[in-house]
Amino acid sequence: MRLIPLETDRDVSVWAARYIVDRINAFKPTKEKPFVLGLPTGGTPEKTYKELIKLYQAGEVSFKNVVTFNMDEYVGLPKEHPESYHSFMFKHFFDHVDVSLENINILNGMAEDVDAECARYEEKIRSYGKIHLFMGGVGVDGHIAFNEPASSLSSRTRIKTLTEDTRIANSRFFDNDVSQVPKFALTVGVGTLLDAEEVMILVTGHNKALALQACVEGAVNHLWTISCLQLHRRGIVVCDEPATQELKVKHSEIYSKRLAEKCSALGALLQAVIFAKKFVKTTACYNLKEQNMNHYALTNCVIYTGEEVLYQHALVVKDDKIDAIVLEESLPQTLEKVDLKGTNLSAGFIDLQLNGCGGVMFNEEITTRTLEIMQETNLRSGTTSYLPTFITSPDEGMKQAVMVMREYLAKHKNQALGLHFEGPYLSVEKKGVHRPEFIREISPEMLDFLCANGDVITKVTIAAENPTADHIKRFNDAGIIVSIGHSNATFAQTKQRIAEGAAFATHLHNAMSPVSNGREGGVVGAVLDSDIYTGIICDGLHVEWGNIRIAKKAKGDKLVIVSDAVAAAGSDIDSFIFVGKKVTVKDGKCYDEFGSLGGAAITMIESIRNVVLHCDISLNEAIRMSTLYPAKAIGVDDTLGSLVSGKIANLAVFDNQFNVKATAVNGQLRWHS
């Protein structure tokens, strides 16, 4: 993300208009290959439209081969209504340039079937491949288009109920009578916006300062929709000086108006990168790789390699790998150095059970965008790799999850490490939050399907007593790890499944038969009395601290920290939907309507802190439980999980208060505070 801070709101309009014109002209659109432009309405973009009209009248641009898609439209207002966004666009822009009528796309707020209209709009966008540049404004509460606070960050075009604050703000266009403001609107989704090749958001005025701060300095958060721009590889925020008043990192200089007016697209990007060194070095969106940092050394830190703890050493990264760990004094003077200011450096955390986070759930929105949001949220808690966990659902959902996982893995290396199916081959008696009507024995067709996709399915959780466990060898031969979980099996049944090849246990102590007396050990006893790996949730709610200590003594290096996190982790939401059930979040705890635990609202860095503070486990060992041991559990320790020359440079940087300061994925270093 790039920040372009200017002096005045007019400077913002001039800069944005020039940038749009330069992008169109560089694209050289034709009728067969049009430039696709996303457009907003409102006071801020109105000024930009005036500047675009001036440039058109000066002969600097033609919109003849430009296709436009507007962000939103009120429901119930005919297009002829003076306050419809259809009227706004023609009054302030379309009537003044040479855009073709057939190339103008605006949602129909009078459609009889609004869901069908939204689906049609999405399909029309897809028919052009993508939107090349989406310009937008932002609301005081951080909303983009009508994606109000608490909107899903992977949402598509849909109908939205407008908040009272939005209706009051818009009442100025309706004779200050809020009763005349429509209660509903059609809007492109956040996911639709993020699919664009480039997104440019205009932020002007001191009343937008909090929104800008949330965008630039906050974490990705569905309560501040504008923060989604941190997820975009080519996001630009253009702001005036009053909008920067809440930023913690104050800029030392402002672009001169003269420079702003003359910046070409290439020049603007270059200036933004130069400015970023002064302005956003400590923000979540700063990326050293973008500044040619493909060979650098991390210095002034305590290095936890996975085997030992090193002081006065530096870790050298070259391209996507760890090049060496050497004494700081031996570093070449010419090598770029990054001072970590006495913080801790370890391998990036690996979470082997993650249902969702950052306000999204993989079960609810089975898309690559959901996985990208989960990855971006993970980074802020030091987690660089994870197993997306898909819980009990019908076969169709499982097949879709496999397809999406395959697509994601093709684009993102060393981040998601394959799919974890937690169910549906479980015990109804130990279902937890899983829906009992979907729990079943595997069919021959699904057995064939899962085993044929072993290259993207890393782990599947099966109850030891479910007949599906009869196929453990078949799963193993396909490269799929079988984990015992959600099981009411006896000690003997569980031990037999372990002998047959089950190599993991899902969230020890939760949804499994306990050690009930001296004559029956249940699943818990069998897991503790074996050498298989097991995950454990360390929030103090799912498992009491004393039981974590006992498990550590019994399992040693086979005990793995997992989050079992859901949408609430890394988010401020108070409820969410999980496989059709409403899960309520209160005091950091997640419960469904029947009182069953509905996942955890904890991150990996919080889990590490917990076991250090409550379980008498050293920081060095807690790090191994979150890095090296999970890597070994799924067989990726040859490339991930420890700081060794030649391994992938997935890294976590955190201070002694367990605040994550930076992460690296494939060598790309990013600061988070």
N, C-alpha and C positions, 0 to 999 in steps of 0.2 A: 504494500500500500504506500502511496506517495502523498505527501501533504504539500499543498501549494498555498502558503499564507500570503495574502495581499493586504493592501491598506483599506480599501473601501469596497462596498458592495458593487459599485460600478466597475471597479477593477476586476472583480470576480466575473461579472457578466461579459466584459470585454475579453478576458482570458479564455473563458469557456467557449464563447462564440468562435474565437480564433482557432481554438483547439479543434472544435467540431469541423470547421471549414478545412483546416489542414488535413484532418483525417479523411474527409470525403475526397479531397483532391488527390491525396496520396494513393487512395484506393482505386481511383479512376473507374468509377462505376459505369456500367453499361446496362441496357435493358435486360440482357441475359444474365448479368452479374451485378445486381444492384447493391448499393450500400444500405445496410439495415440499421436504422436509428431508433432507439427507444426514447420517448419523450414524456415529460411530466407537465403538470399544470401548477399554478400558484404564483405568488408574488415574485419570488426569487427567479424562477425561469422566465417569467414575463419580460424581465429586463434583458435576459440573454436572447430571447426571441427578437427584441428590438435591435440588438447588435447584429444578429444573424441577417435580419432584413436589410440593414445598412450594407453589410458585406455582399449580399445578393444584388442589391441595387448598384453597387460599385462594380459589379461584374466579376467578383472574385470567386463565386461559387454558383453552381446550378444544383437544384434539388430534383431535376427531372427524373433521374435514375436513382433516387433515394426512396426506400420503403420505410414508412414510419409505423411504430406501434406505441400507442399511448398506454400509460400505466394503469389508469383506472377510470371509472365512470360511476355516477350515482345510480342507484336502482330507483326506478319510478319516475325519473325525469325524462321527458321526451327530448330528443336531440335538439329540437328547436327552442327549448327552454333557455332563457338567457344565462342561467347559471349552470347549465350542463357543461361537462368538459368538452363535449363535441363543439358547442358554441364557442367556448373559450379558445380552443385551438384554431378554429377558423378566423375568429376575430383578431387574435393576437399573432398568428403566424401563417397558416395555410393560405389565407386570402391574399397574402402579400408576396408569395414566392411561387416558383413554377413547379411545385410538386404536383404530380398527377393524382387525380381523385382516386383512381383504382389502387394507388400505392399507399393510401391513408387507411390505417386500421385503428379503430376505436371500439372498445367494448360497448355492447348494446344493453343499456340499463333497462330497456323496456321489453327484453326478450321474455317470452312466456316460460321458457325453461332455462333458468339462469345457469344451472349446472351444465347443460348442453352447450350454452353459449361460452362458458369458461373453457370447456374441453375443446370447442372449435377454435378458440383463440390460441390455446396452447399448440394445437395442431398446425395452425397457420404459421406460428412462429417457427415451429420445427421444419415446416416445408421450405423455409429459407436457410436452413442449416443452423443459423444462430443470429443473434443480434450483435452487430459489430461494436456498437457503442451505445450504452444506456446512460442517459443523463437523468439525474433525479435531484430533488430537493430533500429536505428533512424536516420533520415536525419538532416542536419543542420537546416532546417526549421521546424523540429518536426514531419515530416511525418513518418508513420509506414507502411511498405510495400509500395504501391504506393498510399496510402491515403494522397494526397497532402493537403496543407492548404485549408480550406473551404469544406472539405469532410464532409458528414453527419456522425454524430457519431452513427447512427443506420444503416449504409449502409451494404449491403451484397456484395458478390463477383460480380464484374462487370468490364466493360472496362473503363479505365480512360485515359484522355489526359494528358500527362506528361508536367509539367511546363518547361519553358525554363531553369530555374535554375537547375532543376533535370537533364535535358538533357546535360547541360554544365558539371555538376558534373560527369555524367556517360561517358562523351566523352573520359575520360582517358582510358577507356577500348576499344575505337574505334579509336585508333591512333590519339587521340585528335581532331577528326573531328566530330563536333556536327551534321553535316548533315547525318552522318551514324547512329546516335542514333535513334532508332524508336520513333515515336511520340505518340504511344499508348501502353498501357500494360493492361493485365488482372491482377486483384488483389483481394485478399480477402478483405471484407469490415471491417470497424471498429466494426460493430455489430457481424460479424463472429469471429473476434478476441476476443471480450468481452464475447462471449459464452463459451470460453475455461474454463476449470476448474481452470487453473492457467496460468498466463502470465508473462514471464520474459523478460525484455528489457535490452539490453546491450548498455551502453553509454560511449564512450571513446573519449578523445581528447578535447582540449580547444574550438575547433570550434563547439562542441555540447553543450557548457555550457549554452547558452541561452535556448536551447531546454530542458535541464535538469531543469533549473530554472522554466520554464513554467510548467513542469510536476509536480514538487515538491511544488512550492510556488505559482503558479498561479491558477486562477479559471479554471474549465472545459470550454474549448473553442475550437470550431471546427477549429479555425485558427491555433491552436497548437494541432495536432492530438494526440501527446503523452500524453496530459493532460487527455485523456479518461481513462488512467490507474487509475485515482482517483475513477472512477466508479466501479472498479473491487475489489471484496472482497479479492482476492488472487493475487494481483499484486506485482511484485518484480522489482526493478530497480537496476542493478549492474553497478557501474560506477568507473572510475579511478579518481585520484586526480585532473588532469587538467580539467575534466568535471565539477567539483564542483566550479569553480572560480567565477561564477555569483550568487551563492546562497547567500542570505542575512544572513542566519543563518549558520555560519561557524562551521565545526566540530572541536572538540578539540583533537581528536585522530583518527588514521587510523588503520584498521585491519592490523595486521602484516601478511606478506606473508605466514609465517609458519602456522599461525592460519587459514588463508584463504584456504590453500591447504589441511588442514586436516578436515575442517568442513564437517560434514555429513549433510544430508537434515535437520534433526531435530535440530542439533547443529547450523546450519546456521540460521534457523528461530529464535532460542532462542537468538543468538547473535544479530540478527537484532532487536528484541524487546528490548533487553537491550540497544542497541545503540540508538534506537528511543527515549528513554527518554532524551538522551543528545542532539540529533540532530534535530528531527522533531517535538518537542513539540509544536512549534508555526506554523506548516504547516497545510494546509487544510486536509491532510490525517491522522493526528494523531487522534486516537480513544481511549478514556479512557476505554471504556468497554472491549477492547481487553487486557487491563492490569488489569483485575479483579476489575474494578471500578464499581461493581454492588451495592455498598452501599457507598455513599459519600455525602458531604455537600458542597454547593456552598456558598462562603462567600465573604465579602467585596464588596457588591453590593447594588444597590437600587432596591428593589423588587416591581414590579407592579403586584399585585395579580389579578386584575380585579375588585376588590372592594376598595382597599386602597393601599397606597404607604408606604412601610416599610423601615426603616433604621436600621442598626446594627442588622439585622436579617440574618438568614441563611436558605436556602431551602435544605432539606434533601431528597435525591433520594434513593430509594431502589428497585432494579430490574427495572421494567418498569414504576413505579408509584412514585408520590410525597408522601413521607412518612410523612413529617411534615414541618412547618415553625416555627422556634424557634429563641430566642435570641442567638446571636453568643456565648455569654459567657457561655451558658448552654450546648454547644456541648461537647460530651464525647471526651476526649483526644485521644482515640484509633480510632475514626472515621476519615477516609480519608477526607481531606479538599482541596478544589480547590479555590484558590484566584482569584476572578474575577476583581481585581484591580480597584474597584470603578465604574465599568460599570453598565448598566441597565439590569435587568433580568425580562422577562415577559413570558407569555405563547407563544408558537410558533404561528406565524401568520397563518391564514387560508384564502386561496384565493378561492373564490367561482366561479371564471370565469377565466380559464387559457387555452388558445388555444394551446400554445406552449411556449418554451423558450430555451435558450442554443443552438440555431441553428436548433431546430427540431419543427415539427408541428404534432399534433396527427392526424389531417385529412390527412396528406400527407403520414405518415408511421404509420399505425395502428398496433403497436406492443407493447409488454410489455417493450422492450428496450427503445422505445420512452418515455414511462411513467417513466422509471427509470432515464433517462437523465433529464427529466423535474423535477423530485424530487430532484436529485442531484444539479441541477442548483438552484432550489428553496431554498435549505438550505443556500446558500451563501447570500441570501437576507432575511434570517430569517423565511422563510415560511416552515413550517413543514408538513402542510396538505393542500390539494387542491381538487377542482373538475375539472378533465380534461374535457375540453369543446370541443364538436364535433359539427361543424356547418353544415349547410344545405348540404345534399348529398343524393344520391340514397339510397334506402332501403338496398341494399347489404352492403354498407359501414357502415350503422347504425348497422346492425346485427353483422358485424365483430367487430365493436367497443365494443358492448356488450360482445362478446365472450372474447376479449382481456381484457376488464375491469374485468370480472369475474376471469380470470386467474391471473391477477395482484393482486386483492384483496385477493386471497387465499394465496399469498406469502408475502404481505406487509401490516401489520396492522397499522392503524392510520396515514396513509400517504395520498394516494388518498382516498377520502371519497365517491366514487361513481361517476357516469357519469352524465354530464350535456349535454343534447341535446339542442343546440341553433338552432332551426329549425328542419325540413324544413317547419313547419306549421306557416308560417309568412305572412306578407303583402308585396306584390311586391313593393308597393309604398314606403315602408320603409325597403327595402332590405339591404341597406348598401353594404358591400362587398360580401354578399351572392349571389350566382348565381341564377338568376330569373327562369331559366328553371327547377330548382330542387324544387322550392317553390310549395307547393301543400297542399291539404287537406288529412288528414290521411285516409288510407284504413282500412276496418274492420280487415284484416289480420295483419297489422302493429299495430293497436290498441291492438289486442290480444297479439301480441309479446311483445310490450313495457310493458304492464301491467303484463304479465307473468314474466317479468324480473325486477320487481320493487325493488328487493333486491340489484341490482347493479346500477339501474338508480335512482339518487337522485333528479334530477330536469330536467324539460323540458320547454323550452321557446316557447310560443305560442302567436300569435297575437290575440287580443281580438275579432276581427271581423272574424277571420278564423273559419270555421265551426268545426274545430278540438276542439275548446274551448267548444263546447257543451258537451264534455266528461270529463270536469274537475272533476266531482265527481268520475268517473271511475278511473281516474289517482290517485286521492287522496286515494281512497280505496285500490289501489295497493301500496301505500306508496310513490308515486311520487309527488313532489312539482311542482305545475304549476306556472310558472313565466310569466308575461305579458311583451312582448318585440317585437321589430321590428313591431310595430303596428301603424296604422293610424286611430284607432278607435276614436269615440267621447267620451266625458266625461261620458255620460250616459251608453254607451256600456261597457266602462271599469269598471265603478262602479258595473254594473250588474255581470260582470265576477268575480269581487272581492267578491261580495255577494255569488256567486256560489262556491267559495273556492279557487280562485287564491290567493296565499299567498306571492308572491314575484314579483318584477319588475326588468327587466334586463337593466343594465347600464342606469340609470335615465338621461333623457334629450337627449340621443342618440338613433336615429332610432325610435322615437315615436312622435306622434302628440303633439305639444306644446300648451301652453296657448296662443291662438292666439288673443283673444280680451276679452272683459268683458262678452261676451255671450257664449263663448266656451272654456272650460278648457282643452280639449284633454286628452290624456293618462297622460301627465305630471301632469295636475291639479288633476286628479282622484287619482293618486299615492300619491301626497302630501296631499290630503284630505282623507287619509285612514290610517289604522294602519298596513298595510302590510310592510314587509321588502323590501328594494330596494338596489341594488348595485350601486355604483357610481365610475367612473374612475377619479383619482385625479392627472392627469398629466398637468393640465392647458390648454390643447388643446381640449380634448373632452368636458370638462365642464369648463366654466370660474369660477375663484375663487369666485366671488360674488354669483354665482348660487349654489356653494357648501355650502357657508355660509347660504344661504336661505334654502336650502334643510336640512341642519343640524337643523336649528331652527324649521322647520316643522316636521321633522321625528324623531328627538331625537335619542333614542336608537334603532331605526329601520333602521338607515342609515349605510350601510356596505361598507367598502372600498373593491373594487375589482381591479385587474390589467387589465383584458381583454387582457393579454399579448400574444404576438406572438413570433415567432422564434427569433426576434431581441433582446428580453429582455435577459440580461445576456450573450450577444454575441456581436461580432463586425461586423456581416454581414451587407452588404448594400442592399441586396435584398433577397427575398425568394419566394417560390411558395405557395399560399394559395388557396385551392380548384380550382386549374387549372389557377389561375390568378397570374401574377407577381406583387408582392408588393415591392415597393422601399422604403428604409429607408434613410431619410435625416434629419439631425439635430434632431435625436431622434423621428421623426414623420414617420408614415407608411401610404402610399397611394397606391391605386391600379391604374391601367392605366387610369381610368376615373376620378380620383381625389377623390374618396371616401376613408374615413378613413379605413385602413385595420388592425384594432387592435391597441394595444399600445405597446410601447417598454419600459415599466416602471416596476419596481419591487415593492413589498409591502413595503419594508423599505424606498424606495424613495417616495412612496405615503404618508407614515406616516410623513416623513419630510416635504412634501409639505403642508399638511393640518395644521401642526404646524406652519410653517413659513408664510403661505399665507391666512389661513382661520380662524385665531383666535380660534383654537381648542387646548386644552391643550394636552400635551404628554400623560397623563393618559387616556384621552378620545380617542385620536387617536389610542392608543393601543387597547382599548376596541372595537373600530370600526373594528379592524383587527383580533380580537381574540374571545372575548366573544360574540359579536353580531352576527358574522357569524356562530358561533357554535350554538347559539340559533335559528338562521334562518333555519338551516337544522336539528335541533333536536339532536345534538351531545354534548350539553353543560353539560350532565351528566358525560362525560369522558374527554372532551377537552375544551379549550377556556379560562381557568382561572387557577390560581395557588391555588389549594385547595387539602388538604390531601385526598388521594385515587384516584385522577384523574391521567390520563396518563401523564408521564413526557416528554411532547413535549415542548421544551423550546427555547427561543431566547435570546441571549446575545449581546448587542450593546452599543457603546459608545455615547457620547453626540454629536458627529459629524455624527451620524447615520451610522457608519460602523459596520457591523455585525461581531462579534468576534468569536462567537460559536453558535452552536445549539445542541439540544438533541432531538432524536426521540426514543420513547420507552425507555428513560433513557440513551441511548448511546450518550455520549457527544463527540462532534467533534469541533475542532478549525478551524477557517477559515482565520486567519491572525496572 
